[in-house]
Amino acid sequence: MKVLLQKPILLMAVLCLPLWFIYGNFILAAVTSILIGMLVGMIRTLHQVTEAKKASAKSATPASSETPNDEPN
């Protein structure tokens, strides 16, 4: 299942056949599988970006620990 989430094109190909039997129309099944694959890909990417932001925020030093700039202008 993780492979299907990592490769949306593979998910589209796998979904196309069952949707073809459900709808009875290959064009509609192909369009639906493309939309579902794109949605899964976007959700996965959004999750990765959110996790990366959390990790970078956790590893960043807080602003209060930085030394102030006391040089006159």
Backbone torsions as a table, in degrees:
resi	resn	phi	psi	omega
1	MET	NA	-34.5	179.4
2	LYS	-65.2	-32.7	179.2
3	VAL	-64.2	-39.5	178.9
4	LEU	-65.8	-34.2	178.6
5	LEU	-74.0	-28.6	-180.0
6	GLN	-81.6	-24.0	-178.1
7	LYS	-125.3	90.4	-177.5
8	PRO	-61.1	-29.0	179.1
9	ILE	-66.4	-38.4	176.1
10	LEU	-65.0	-39.5	176.5
11	LEU	-61.4	-41.4	178.2
12	MET	-61.6	-42.6	-179.4
13	ALA	-66.3	-40.5	-179.3
14	VAL	-69.3	-37.0	-179.1
15	LEU	-75.0	-24.1	-173.3
16	CYS	-62.8	-43.7	-177.1
17	LEU	-65.4	-50.3	177.7
18	PRO	-63.0	-36.8	178.1
19	LEU	-67.2	-30.8	177.5
20	TRP	-63.7	-41.8	177.8
21	PHE	-69.6	-36.8	-179.6
22	ILE	-68.2	-49.3	-176.5
23	TYR	-82.7	-28.7	-175.2
24	GLY	74.9	16.0	-177.7
25	ASN	-143.0	118.5	-176.1
26	PHE	-68.0	-39.7	-178.3
27	ILE	-62.0	-46.4	179.0
28	LEU	-64.1	-39.3	178.2
29	ALA	-65.3	-41.1	179.7
30	ALA	-65.3	-44.2	179.5
31	VAL	-63.9	-43.7	179.6
32	THR	-63.9	-42.2	179.6
33	SER	-67.0	-34.9	175.8
34	ILE	-64.4	-45.5	179.4
35	LEU	-63.6	-42.2	178.7
36	ILE	-65.6	-41.7	178.2
37	GLY	-63.1	-41.1	177.8
38	MET	-66.1	-40.6	178.7
39	LEU	-62.8	-44.9	178.6
40	VAL	-62.8	-41.8	178.5
41	GLY	-63.0	-42.1	179.3
42	MET	-67.3	-40.9	178.5
43	ILE	-64.9	-40.8	179.5
44	ARG	-64.5	-43.3	178.9
45	THR	-64.7	-41.8	177.5
46	LEU	-61.7	-40.1	177.8
47	HIS	-64.1	-42.0	179.2
48	GLN	-64.8	-41.2	179.3
49	VAL	-64.8	-42.1	178.7
50	THR	-62.9	-44.1	178.6
51	GLU	-64.3	-38.4	179.0
52	ALA	-66.3	-39.2	177.8
53	LYS	-64.6	-41.2	178.6
54	LYS	-63.7	-41.9	-179.0
55	ALA	-67.1	-40.5	-180.0
56	SER	-71.6	-33.7	177.6
57	ALA	-69.7	-34.7	-179.9
58	LYS	-71.6	-35.2	-177.6
59	SER	-86.0	-15.8	-179.7
60	ALA	-72.7	147.5	178.2
61	THR	-79.4	145.2	178.8
62	PRO	-67.6	152.1	-177.0
63	ALA	-67.2	-26.8	-178.0
64	SER	-70.5	-19.3	-178.7
65	SER	-86.5	-7.7	179.5
66	GLU	-76.8	150.2	179.5
67	THR	-80.3	136.7	-179.1
68	PRO	-72.8	153.6	177.8
69	ASN	-91.1	104.1	-176.0
70	ASP	-100.4	14.7	179.8
71	GLU	-75.5	137.1	177.8
72	PRO	-72.3	151.8	-179.6
73	ASN	-85.2	NA	NA
